Amino acid sequence: MPIRFSLDFTAPFEVGDVVYTTYPPDERSVVGVVRNEPCLKATVSSVKVVFGTGPSGSIAVTELTSQKDIQVERVVYTLVPDANLFSAFTVECVVADGSSPQLFATEEQLMNYHQNQD
């Protein structure tokens, strides 16, 4: 009997979307980068979905079932900055409830988020 694998997930951004983020995304220092802008505008060039499959990277079906749900653990976006001063970089977004957003659809959303964190 076949097993149906089910995934109910929608990534908030897709390839080609313009997003705003803090750069570097985790406040680490980057050699050669002068941080004088409160945010960075970039375009999504790829979207990678990482499943919560455990350390083996696979899903084991160990009991009789006709359907197995798959959970998304995080989404990794590759961003190409609009400013030619930076190379493409990745931002990992954890999907779990309560996780902090890393990407925003508008600069205003990013600034409001940072103001509310202070």
C-alpha positions as CSV (number, residue, x, y, z in Angstrom):
1,M,0.0,0.0,0.0
2,P,1.4,3.5,-0.9
3,I,2.3,6.0,1.8
4,R,1.2,9.6,1.1
5,F,3.7,12.2,2.5
6,S,2.0,15.4,3.4
7,L,3.6,18.9,3.8
8,D,1.4,21.9,4.6
9,F,3.8,24.8,4.5
10,T,4.1,28.2,2.8
11,A,7.4,30.1,2.8
12,P,6.8,33.8,3.5
13,F,9.1,34.9,0.7
14,E,9.8,33.5,-2.8
15,V,12.5,33.9,-5.4
16,G,12.5,37.5,-6.7
17,D,11.0,39.1,-3.6
18,V,12.6,42.2,-2.3
19,V,13.2,41.9,1.5
20,Y,14.9,43.9,4.2
21,T,17.2,42.5,6.9
22,T,19.9,43.5,9.3
23,Y,23.4,42.9,7.9
24,P,25.3,41.0,9.1
25,P,22.1,39.2,10.2
26,D,23.4,38.0,13.6
27,E,25.3,41.1,14.7
28,R,28.7,39.5,14.1
29,S,31.4,41.6,12.6
30,V,32.3,41.1,9.0
31,V,35.8,42.0,7.7
32,G,35.7,44.9,5.4
33,V,32.1,45.9,6.1
34,V,31.3,49.3,7.5
35,R,27.8,49.1,9.1
36,N,26.3,52.5,8.6
37,E,22.8,51.6,7.4
38,P,20.1,50.3,9.8
39,C,19.0,47.7,7.3
40,L,19.9,46.1,4.0
41,K,17.6,45.8,1.0
42,A,18.1,42.5,-0.9
43,T,16.5,40.2,-3.4
44,V,15.8,36.6,-2.7
45,S,17.7,34.4,-5.2
46,S,17.0,31.0,-3.7
47,V,14.8,29.4,-1.0
48,K,15.9,26.1,0.7
49,V,13.5,24.3,3.0
50,V,15.0,22.2,5.7
51,F,12.8,19.5,7.2
52,G,12.8,18.4,10.8
53,T,14.0,14.9,10.0
54,G,16.6,14.4,12.7
55,P,20.3,13.9,12.4
56,S,20.2,11.3,9.6
57,G,18.4,13.7,7.3
58,S,15.8,11.2,6.5
59,I,12.3,10.2,7.6
60,A,11.7,6.7,8.9
61,V,8.3,5.1,8.7
62,T,8.2,2.4,11.4
63,E,4.5,1.6,11.7
64,L,1.7,0.8,9.3
65,T,0.3,4.1,8.0
66,S,-1.2,5.6,4.9
67,Q,0.0,9.1,5.5
68,K,3.1,10.7,7.1
69,D,3.3,14.4,7.9
70,I,6.6,16.2,7.3
71,Q,7.5,19.3,9.4
72,V,9.6,22.2,8.2
73,E,12.3,23.2,10.7
74,R,13.7,26.2,9.0
75,V,14.0,28.1,5.7
76,V,17.3,29.3,4.3
77,Y,17.2,32.2,2.0
78,T,20.0,33.3,-0.3
79,L,19.9,37.1,-0.6
80,V,21.6,39.3,-3.2
81,P,22.0,42.8,-1.8
82,D,20.9,45.7,-4.0
83,A,24.1,47.6,-3.0
84,N,27.0,46.3,-5.0
85,L,29.2,46.6,-1.9
86,F,28.2,43.1,-0.6
87,S,28.3,39.6,-1.9
88,A,25.3,37.3,-1.7
89,F,24.7,35.8,1.7
90,T,22.3,33.4,3.4
91,V,19.8,34.0,6.2
92,E,18.3,31.1,8.2
93,C,14.8,31.6,9.4
94,V,13.6,29.2,12.1
95,V,9.9,28.3,11.6
96,A,9.0,27.5,15.3
97,D,6.5,29.6,17.1
98,G,8.2,32.4,19.1
99,S,11.3,32.6,16.9
100,S,12.5,36.1,15.9
101,P,11.9,37.2,12.3
102,Q,15.0,37.8,10.2
103,L,13.4,39.1,7.0
104,F,10.8,41.8,6.5
105,A,8.7,42.8,3.5
106,T,9.3,46.5,4.1
107,E,11.9,48.7,5.7
108,E,9.2,50.1,7.9
109,Q,8.4,46.7,9.3
110,L,12.0,46.0,10.1
111,M,12.4,49.4,11.9
112,N,9.2,48.9,13.8
113,Y,10.4,45.4,14.9
114,H,13.7,46.8,16.2
115,Q,12.0,49.7,18.0
116,N,9.7,47.2,19.8
117,Q,12.7,45.1,20.9
118,D,14.3,48.0,22.7
